Amino acid sequence: MAEATGKRILVVDDASLVRRFYRDALERAGFEVDEALNGVEALEKVLGESYDLVIVDVNMPQMDGFTFLETLRCQDDDVASTPALVTSTECAPEDFAAARNAGANFYIVKPVKGETLAALARLICGMPP
């Protein structure tokens, strides 16, 4: 395991295997990782705790990723400015545009390699590669 980065990441995905895979890759890279099953749970977490990055799936029950991001961006400045990385199996140009319009900073298409996810998280969090 890498040295702790001091950075906290919230992984939001309804698939437990995806959350576990992301958690393992990010923790190996030294990040502290928290999880949420959907946008509703994620919103509760970001309103109560501080995160350096939110990694969010698009298609989830109760509140999808785009609705979560739109709601996140309407919060106070500290919460609203949290960087967001969207992950999805959808890769049409309109999917990228919808993510950007919802407030995503980055968009990657699943499946994602663990090393790629960790490297992108380091970049987004302003850390050296």
C-alpha positions as CSV (number, residue, x, y, z in Angstrom):
1,M,0.0,0.0,0.0
2,A,1.2,3.5,-0.8
3,E,1.9,6.2,1.7
4,A,-1.3,7.9,2.8
5,T,-2.2,11.0,0.7
6,G,-4.4,12.6,3.3
7,K,-7.1,12.9,0.5
8,R,-10.6,11.6,0.9
9,I,-12.7,10.2,-2.0
10,L,-16.4,9.3,-2.1
11,V,-17.2,6.4,-4.5
12,V,-20.9,6.4,-5.5
13,D,-22.1,3.4,-7.4
14,D,-25.0,0.9,-6.8
15,A,-22.8,-2.0,-7.9
16,S,-21.0,-3.5,-4.9
17,L,-18.3,-5.1,-7.0
18,V,-17.5,-1.7,-8.7
19,R,-17.3,0.1,-5.4
20,R,-15.0,-2.6,-4.0
21,F,-12.8,-2.5,-7.1
22,Y,-12.5,1.3,-6.9
23,R,-11.9,1.2,-3.2
24,D,-9.1,-1.3,-3.5
25,A,-7.4,0.6,-6.3
26,L,-7.7,4.0,-4.5
27,E,-6.6,2.7,-1.1
28,R,-3.6,1.0,-2.7
29,A,-2.7,4.5,-4.0
30,G,-3.0,5.9,-0.5
31,F,-6.5,7.5,-0.6
32,E,-9.0,7.3,2.2
33,V,-12.2,6.0,0.6
34,D,-15.9,6.2,1.6
35,E,-18.8,4.7,-0.3
36,A,-22.4,5.5,-1.1
37,L,-25.0,3.3,-2.9
38,N,-26.8,6.1,-4.8
39,G,-27.1,9.8,-5.1
40,V,-29.4,10.2,-2.1
41,E,-26.8,8.5,0.2
42,A,-24.0,10.4,-1.4
43,L,-25.7,13.8,-0.9
44,E,-26.1,13.0,2.8
45,K,-22.4,12.1,3.1
46,V,-21.1,15.2,1.2
47,L,-23.3,17.5,3.3
48,G,-21.8,16.0,6.5
49,E,-18.2,15.4,5.6
50,S,-15.5,16.9,3.4
51,Y,-14.2,15.0,0.3
52,D,-11.4,15.9,-2.1
53,L,-13.1,14.0,-5.0
54,V,-16.4,12.3,-5.7
55,I,-16.4,9.4,-8.2
56,V,-20.0,8.9,-9.3
57,D,-21.8,6.4,-11.6
58,V,-24.6,7.7,-13.8
59,N,-27.3,5.0,-13.6
60,M,-28.4,4.3,-10.0
61,P,-31.7,3.9,-8.2
62,Q,-33.3,6.6,-6.0
63,M,-31.1,9.4,-7.4
64,D,-29.0,9.0,-10.6
65,G,-25.5,10.5,-10.9
66,F,-26.5,13.5,-13.0
67,T,-29.3,14.5,-10.5
68,F,-26.8,14.1,-7.7
69,L,-24.2,16.4,-9.4
70,E,-26.8,19.0,-10.2
71,T,-27.9,19.0,-6.5
72,L,-24.2,19.0,-5.4
73,R,-23.5,22.1,-7.5
74,C,-26.3,24.0,-5.8
75,Q,-24.9,23.6,-2.3
76,D,-22.6,26.1,-0.4
77,D,-19.2,26.8,-2.0
78,D,-17.2,24.3,-0.1
79,V,-19.5,21.4,-1.1
80,A,-20.4,22.7,-4.6
81,S,-16.7,23.0,-5.6
82,T,-15.9,19.3,-4.8
83,P,-14.4,17.8,-8.0
84,A,-16.5,15.1,-9.6
85,L,-15.4,12.3,-11.9
86,V,-18.3,10.5,-13.7
87,T,-18.0,6.9,-14.7
88,S,-20.4,5.2,-17.0
89,T,-20.7,2.5,-19.7
90,E,-22.3,5.1,-21.9
91,C,-19.9,6.8,-24.4
92,A,-22.0,8.8,-26.9
93,P,-21.2,12.5,-27.3
94,E,-24.5,13.4,-25.7
95,D,-23.5,11.4,-22.6
96,F,-20.3,13.5,-22.2
97,A,-22.3,16.7,-22.7
98,A,-25.0,15.6,-20.2
99,A,-22.2,15.0,-17.6
100,R,-20.6,18.3,-18.2
101,N,-24.0,20.1,-18.0
102,A,-24.7,18.3,-14.7
103,G,-21.4,19.6,-13.3
104,A,-18.9,16.8,-13.9
105,N,-15.2,17.8,-14.1
106,F,-14.2,14.5,-15.8
107,Y,-15.9,11.6,-17.5
108,I,-14.5,8.1,-18.1
109,V,-16.0,5.1,-19.7
110,K,-16.2,1.8,-17.8
111,P,-14.5,-0.6,-17.5
112,V,-11.8,1.4,-15.8
113,K,-8.4,0.0,-14.9
114,G,-7.4,0.5,-11.3
115,E,-4.1,2.2,-12.2
116,T,-5.9,4.6,-14.5
117,L,-8.5,5.5,-11.8
118,A,-5.8,6.1,-9.2
119,A,-3.7,8.2,-11.6
120,L,-6.7,10.3,-12.5
121,A,-7.6,10.8,-8.8
122,R,-4.1,11.9,-8.1
123,L,-4.3,14.4,-11.0
124,I,-7.7,15.8,-9.9
125,C,-6.5,16.1,-6.3
126,G,-3.5,18.1,-7.4
127,M,-0.9,15.5,-6.5
128,P,2.1,14.4,-8.5
129,P,1.7,11.2,-10.6
